[in-house]
Amino acid sequence: AKNLKIIIQYIQMHACFRVKFILLIIFMLAFIFMHTFRRLVLCQVNFIVRVDTHKKMFQFAKDGSLGPE
């Protein structure tokens, strides 16, 4: 009876651990996804800003003005 109790406790502990492990994996994946997504978005924004800046510089070099402003 004592051994059975220990086995049941172990199974419960193991199940709890497995759930925590799965949650941890999900959390890690979500974190990695968010991080990558944010980096992609930032790259996109940086690219747009860079292109815009280059256009402004090109315009400035061409006729000495910085566009509308």
Secondary structure, 3 states (H helix, E strand, C coil): CHHHHHHHHHHHHHHHHHHHHHHHHHHHHHHHHHHHHHHHHHHHHHHHHHHHHHHHHHHHHHHCCCCCC
